[in-house]
Amino acid sequence: MKSQKTILKIINYIDSVLKYTNNVDYTGFRNNNMMVEACVFNLSQIGELVNKLDNEYILEHSEIPWFKMRGLRNRIVHDYEGINLNLIWEIIELDLGILKEQLLELTN
């Protein structure tokens, strides 16, 4: 039950990032500091929530890129000035939709 609540929170953060970046290209993203900060914050929160999941749950669902999610959080938190916006954009554009679908399957 705790894991389900955590997964739903992660999905909410994903939804926020996707909403913020809807109909925006990389240039629009990069040039909007408020959007960048909001998205980076939400991505870091996703990684923080992964830290709250039991290792057993993570191992049961090894198809989810849990360690990459944690790793992104660590990169954001410990090197904010050095964040690679191209990488953040690629994650938003290519990975978040897929991740959301994978996580939704865990809630069924």
C-alpha positions in Angstrom: 0.0 0.0 0.0 2.8 2.4 0.9 4.5 1.6 -2.4 1.3 2.3 -4.3 1.0 5.7 -2.8 4.6 6.5 -3.6 4.1 5.4 -7.2 1.0 7.6 -7.5 3.0 10.6 -6.2 5.7 9.9 -8.8 3.0 9.8 -11.5 1.8 13.2 -10.3 5.2 14.7 -10.6 5.6 13.2 -14.1 2.2 14.7 -15.0 3.3 18.1 -13.8 6.5 18.1 -15.9 4.5 16.9 -19.0 1.9 19.6 -18.4 4.6 22.3 -18.1 6.3 21.3 -21.3 3.3 20.6 -23.4 3.6 22.3 -26.8 7.1 23.6 -25.9 10.3 22.8 -27.8 13.8 22.7 -26.4 14.5 26.3 -27.1 11.4 27.4 -25.4 12.2 25.2 -22.5 15.8 26.3 -22.2 14.9 30.0 -22.3 12.2 29.7 -19.6 14.0 29.7 -16.3 10.8 29.1 -14.3 9.9 26.1 -16.4 13.4 24.7 -16.1 13.4 25.1 -12.4 9.9 23.6 -12.0 10.8 20.6 -14.2 14.1 20.0 -12.5 12.5 20.2 -9.1 9.8 17.7 -10.1 12.4 15.3 -11.5 14.4 15.6 -8.3 11.3 14.8 -6.3 10.7 11.7 -8.4 14.2 10.5 -7.4 13.6 11.3 -3.8 10.4 9.2 -3.8 12.3 6.3 -5.3 14.5 6.4 -2.2 11.4 5.7 -0.1 10.5 2.5 -1.9 11.5 -0.8 -0.3 14.4 -2.6 -2.0 12.2 -5.7 -2.3 9.6 -3.7 -4.3 12.4 -2.3 -6.5 13.7 -5.7 -7.2 10.2 -7.1 -8.0 9.8 -4.4 -10.6 13.3 -4.3 -12.1 11.9 -3.3 -15.5 11.5 0.3 -14.1 14.7 2.4 -14.3 14.8 3.0 -10.5 18.5 3.5 -10.3 18.5 6.0 -13.2 15.8 7.9 -11.4 17.8 8.0 -8.2 20.9 8.9 -10.1 19.2 11.9 -11.8 18.1 13.1 -8.4 21.6 12.9 -7.1 23.0 14.8 -10.1 20.4 17.5 -9.7 20.8 17.9 -6.0 24.6 17.8 -5.8 25.4 19.7 -9.0 22.6 22.1 -9.7 24.8 24.6 -11.6 26.1 21.8 -13.8 22.8 20.4 -14.9 22.8 19.4 -18.5 19.6 20.9 -20.0 19.9 18.8 -23.1 19.8 15.6 -20.9 16.9 17.0 -18.9 15.0 17.7 -22.1 15.7 14.3 -23.6 14.4 12.7 -20.4 11.2 14.8 -20.6 10.7 14.2 -24.3 11.7 10.5 -24.6 11.5 8.9 -21.2 8.8 10.4 -19.0 5.8 9.2 -21.1 7.1 5.7 -21.2 7.9 5.8 -17.5 4.4 7.0 -16.7 2.9 4.1 -18.6 5.2 1.6 -16.8 4.2 3.0 -13.4 0.5 3.1 -14.3 0.7 -0.7 -14.9 2.0 -1.1 -11.3 -1.1 0.7 -10.0 -3.6 -1.8 -11.6 
